[in-house]
């Protein structure tokens, strides 16, 4: 049986080259315990529609792993962006995770540890902890036009987290106002409707404009 908390009962080999081998080799480990490479190898052997559903399952597993790691490391954060819109109940196509966090040195260190535990590395050679400095935030935002530090998994581009380290919005206040939602056995912190509307207003992006309309309807007015 899969271990407690495992969200999938699909069993495969944990070796990438054997992930779609014969029946005897497909009964090694549950999908939720397989390596990232083995999961990707499995997906590529199916027709498009099945691949879509498998990728969606693997993506949900990544979200669960991420939220569990954030909880284990006691990170003060809030999910924003497309995933937050989804978690508020509005269907939205997205795959990456956008988060804001309390930008203290201790919290940024905890966040870095949580992401590193999942095999995620910063795309830019920058220390996450350095963004606890207001001047570092200003330089990133105003001189480098950089609002987020992206963490990725080189073995799977779908495993990606954007940490909004230099946003002009009050990240600490957004975290403070964040709403708690259940994700299976986990509690996830997501930005409030008001904060999401504010963050997505006047960005010049069509998707954000559509999100704002849906979010405003959900909260009962503009």
C-alpha positions as CSV (number, residue, x, y, z in Angstrom):
1,X,0.0,0.0,0.0
2,X,1.2,3.6,-0.6
3,X,2.4,5.4,2.5
4,X,0.1,7.6,4.5
5,X,-0.5,10.9,2.8
6,X,0.4,9.5,-0.7
7,X,-2.0,11.1,-3.2
8,X,-1.6,8.5,-5.9
9,X,-2.0,4.8,-6.1
10,X,-0.2,4.4,-9.5
11,X,2.8,2.2,-9.1
12,X,5.9,2.4,-11.3
13,X,9.6,1.6,-11.3
14,X,11.7,4.3,-9.7
15,X,14.3,4.0,-12.5
16,X,13.7,6.4,-15.4
17,X,14.6,3.8,-18.1
18,X,12.3,1.2,-16.5
19,X,9.4,3.4,-15.7
20,X,7.3,2.0,-18.5
21,X,8.8,-1.5,-18.6
22,X,6.9,-4.8,-18.1
23,X,4.3,-5.6,-15.5
24,X,6.9,-7.0,-13.1
25,X,8.9,-3.8,-13.2
26,X,5.9,-1.5,-12.9
27,X,5.2,-2.6,-9.3
28,X,8.2,-1.1,-7.6
29,X,7.0,2.2,-5.9
30,X,3.9,4.3,-5.8
31,X,3.9,7.3,-8.1
32,X,4.1,9.7,-5.2
33,X,7.4,8.2,-4.1
34,X,9.0,7.8,-7.5
35,X,11.9,10.1,-8.6
36,X,11.1,13.2,-10.7
37,X,12.9,11.6,-13.7
38,X,10.8,8.4,-13.4
39,X,7.6,10.4,-13.4
40,X,8.6,12.3,-16.5
41,X,9.6,9.1,-18.3
42,X,6.2,7.5,-17.5
43,X,4.3,10.5,-18.9
44,X,6.0,10.5,-22.3
45,X,4.8,6.9,-23.1
46,X,1.1,7.9,-23.2
47,X,-1.2,9.6,-25.8
48,X,-1.8,13.3,-25.4
49,X,-4.9,13.3,-23.3
50,X,-3.5,10.8,-20.9
51,X,-0.3,12.7,-20.7
52,X,-2.2,15.8,-19.8
53,X,-3.9,14.1,-16.9
54,X,-0.7,12.5,-15.7
55,X,1.1,15.8,-15.8
56,X,-1.7,17.4,-13.8
57,X,-1.4,14.6,-11.2
58,X,2.3,15.0,-11.0
59,X,1.9,18.8,-10.7
60,X,-0.5,18.4,-7.8
61,X,2.0,16.1,-6.1
62,X,4.6,18.8,-6.5
63,X,2.3,21.4,-4.9
64,X,1.7,19.0,-2.0
65,X,5.4,18.5,-1.5
66,X,6.0,22.2,-1.7
67,X,3.3,23.1,0.8
68,X,4.5,20.4,3.2
69,X,8.1,21.6,3.0
70,X,6.9,25.2,3.7
71,X,5.0,24.0,6.7
72,X,7.9,21.9,8.0
73,X,10.2,24.8,7.9
74,X,7.6,27.2,9.4
75,X,7.8,29.6,6.5
76,X,5.6,32.7,6.7
77,X,4.2,33.0,3.1
78,X,1.2,33.5,0.9
79,X,0.5,32.0,-2.5
80,X,-0.3,34.6,-5.1
81,X,-0.7,34.6,-8.9
82,X,-2.7,32.0,-10.9
83,X,-2.5,29.2,-8.3
84,X,-4.0,31.5,-5.7
85,X,-6.8,32.3,-8.1
86,X,-7.4,28.6,-8.5
87,X,-7.4,28.0,-4.8
88,X,-10.1,30.7,-4.4
89,X,-12.2,28.5,-6.7
90,X,-11.7,30.1,-10.1
91,X,-10.6,27.7,-12.9
92,X,-7.3,28.9,-14.2
93,X,-4.6,27.3,-16.3
94,X,-1.3,27.6,-14.5
95,X,1.7,25.5,-13.5
96,X,4.2,27.6,-11.6
97,X,3.8,28.8,-8.1
98,X,4.1,32.5,-7.1
99,X,4.6,33.3,-3.5
100,X,5.3,36.3,-1.3
101,X,7.0,35.9,2.1
102,X,7.9,37.8,5.1
103,X,11.3,39.2,4.1
104,X,13.2,38.7,7.4
105,X,16.6,37.0,7.2
106,X,15.3,34.1,9.3
107,X,12.2,33.6,7.2
108,X,14.1,33.8,3.9
109,X,16.7,31.3,5.2
110,X,13.8,28.9,6.1
111,X,12.3,29.4,2.7
112,X,15.6,28.7,1.0
113,X,15.9,25.5,3.0
114,X,12.4,24.3,2.1
115,X,13.0,24.9,-1.6
116,X,16.4,23.3,-1.6
117,X,14.9,20.2,0.1
118,X,12.8,19.8,-3.0
119,X,15.8,20.1,-5.3
120,X,14.9,23.6,-6.5
121,X,17.7,26.0,-7.2
122,X,17.7,29.8,-7.9
123,X,17.9,30.5,-11.6
124,X,20.0,33.6,-10.9
125,X,23.2,33.4,-8.8
126,X,21.7,35.4,-6.0
127,X,21.3,34.6,-2.3
128,X,17.6,34.6,-1.3
129,X,18.6,35.8,2.2
130,X,20.1,39.0,0.7
131,X,16.6,40.3,-0.1
132,X,16.0,41.0,3.5
133,X,17.9,44.2,2.8
134,X,15.6,47.0,1.5
135,X,18.4,48.4,-0.7
136,X,18.9,45.0,-2.4
137,X,15.1,45.0,-3.1
138,X,15.2,48.5,-4.5
139,X,18.2,47.8,-6.8
140,X,16.5,44.6,-8.1
141,X,13.2,46.3,-8.7
142,X,14.3,49.7,-10.1
143,X,17.7,48.9,-11.8
144,X,17.3,45.3,-12.8
145,X,13.6,45.2,-13.4
146,X,13.5,42.1,-11.3
147,X,10.5,41.4,-9.0
148,X,10.9,37.7,-8.4
149,X,13.7,35.1,-7.9
150,X,12.8,32.0,-9.7
151,X,13.6,28.5,-8.3
152,X,13.5,25.6,-10.7
153,X,14.3,21.9,-10.9
154,X,16.6,21.2,-13.8
155,X,15.1,17.7,-14.3
156,X,11.5,19.0,-14.6
157,X,10.6,22.5,-15.8
158,X,7.1,22.2,-14.4
159,X,8.6,22.3,-10.9
160,X,9.0,26.0,-10.6
161,X,8.5,28.6,-7.8
162,X,8.7,32.4,-8.2
163,X,9.4,34.1,-5.0
164,X,8.4,37.8,-5.2
165,X,11.4,39.1,-3.4
166,X,11.3,42.7,-4.7
167,X,7.7,43.5,-5.2
168,X,6.6,47.0,-4.4
169,X,3.5,45.6,-2.6
170,X,3.7,45.2,1.1
171,X,4.6,41.5,1.2
172,X,4.5,41.3,5.0
173,X,0.9,42.7,5.1
174,X,-0.2,40.3,2.3
175,X,1.2,37.4,4.4
176,X,-0.6,38.8,7.5
177,X,-3.9,39.0,5.7
178,X,-3.5,35.6,3.9
179,X,-6.4,33.1,4.2
180,X,-5.9,29.5,5.3
181,X,-7.2,26.8,2.9
182,X,-7.1,23.0,3.2
183,X,-5.1,21.0,0.6
184,X,-5.7,17.4,1.5
185,X,-4.2,17.1,5.0
186,X,-2.2,20.4,4.6
187,X,-3.1,24.0,5.3
188,X,-2.1,26.4,2.6
189,X,-1.9,30.2,3.0
190,X,-3.3,32.1,0.0
191,X,-3.5,35.9,-0.6
192,X,-6.9,37.5,0.1
193,X,-9.3,38.4,-2.7
194,X,-8.6,42.1,-2.0
195,X,-4.8,41.7,-2.2
196,X,-5.0,39.6,-5.4
197,X,-7.2,42.2,-7.1
198,X,-4.8,44.9,-6.1
199,X,-1.8,43.0,-7.3
200,X,-3.4,42.2,-10.7
201,X,-4.9,45.6,-11.4
202,X,-3.3,47.7,-14.2
203,X,-0.5,45.3,-15.0
204,X,-1.2,45.5,-18.8
205,X,-1.6,41.7,-19.0
206,X,-4.8,40.3,-20.5
207,X,-4.8,37.3,-18.2
208,X,-4.6,39.5,-15.1
209,X,-7.5,41.7,-16.4
210,X,-9.6,38.5,-16.8
211,X,-8.6,37.3,-13.3
212,X,-9.6,40.7,-11.8
213,X,-13.1,40.4,-13.3
214,X,-13.5,36.9,-11.8
215,X,-12.1,37.9,-8.5
216,X,-14.4,40.9,-8.2
217,X,-17.4,38.8,-9.0
218,X,-16.3,36.3,-6.3
219,X,-16.1,39.0,-3.7
220,X,-19.4,40.5,-4.7
221,X,-18.4,43.8,-6.4
222,X,-15.5,46.0,-7.7
